[in-house]
Each structure stands twice: as C-alpha cells, then as structure tokens.
Amino acid sequence: MRLFFSPTSPYVRKVMVLLHETGQLAEVELVAGSGSPVDPANAPLEANPLGKVPALERPEGPALYDSRVICRYLDARAHGGAGAGLYPSDTRIWDTLTVEATADGILDAALLMVYEGRLRPEALRFAPWVEGQWAKVDRALDALETRWMAHLEGPLDAGQIAVGCALGYLDFRHDARGWRTGRPGLAAWAARFAGRASMQATLPH
C-alpha cells in the first residue's frame, strides 16, 4: 500500500496513529503529497481527485480517500483480516462514529481558520468568519466535555484517535486560543492520550 501524506496534516495523523496502534505501519509506503485549494502543488490528484491527503493506494482496488474511509479500511484489514475492533461491531459503533465526526468537524473549522490567514490576502480577511469557525470548535469541545467523556474514557476506538489528533492540532495551530479553559475533564484526558506511543510517534513538526 502507498499512503500519500503530509507530516502536519491532522487527518493524516489519524491514519498514522491507527497504523501504529494496529501494527500495520510496515505495510505502508509513505509518499509526500500535499497542496492547498489554490495551489495543488504535489497533491495526489490521480489518487484523489479532490487533491487532499490522506489518500491510500491499495492492491485490490481504486485508491481510498478521506481519513474516515481509510481508517475503517485499515481497521478491517488488521490482524490478517480479523479486524482491530477500533470500529465496534455492536451498537457502540454509533457513538464511535459520532465522536469521530465531532473531532473531524473541529479539524475542518480549525483548518479553515489556518487557510484564512495563510491563503487569503490580508485586505480580504473577514474576522467574523474566523470567529464563526472558532465558535464551532468551542461548541464541539463543550460537547466532548459534557456528553462524551465516558466514551473517551472507555476502550480505545477510532473516535478517541480522532479526538486526540484534533486536540493535538489545536495545540499545534491554535494554542493561543486556550481550548483547555473550562474543560478540565477533556484537558486531563488529552494529556493522558497524548502520552500513547502512537501519538508521540506522530507529533507534527
């Protein structure tokens, strides 16, 4: 398999953490490929027409893209096809998928904030739009703190991996926003989860 990646992409990090956790890292060749909406640069356009990473080339079919799709695929093929169980087979799957979607929503909003500052000319930047994106992040963090802590404290799953990577990205790109304020449970969980070997091995640089 070949994984198109960027070392600072939080979506790629989700896949990399899952590869570490399921013992599949050695089965994947990493290929640098990244760009932006206004400059595809080295984006893997043949593998993913949307021009985004991660994209995973696999031997048995077309390339897969979107981190959630890739993570489910890798989880299913782990341990010789027996699966790693990071996507539960019982009714817990709905909680796992919702937590994962919440984390990805945080990432979507946080990345748009980065794009606004990095890609849009300064004279055209719209501060209320940026704050609107952060409001999404704020609400999602509050939901994790008040609604999903029991899930985060449970057995390891893809939802936890997604949240860990989302919070890591907030530290990486939006640390000045102080997301931990008023969220002691989530802050404590993030500190413990960040200590996992898979998270330490995938820190963005």
Order of alpha helices (4+ residues) and beta strands (2+ residues): beta-alpha-beta-beta-beta-alpha-alpha-alpha-alpha-alpha-alpha-alpha
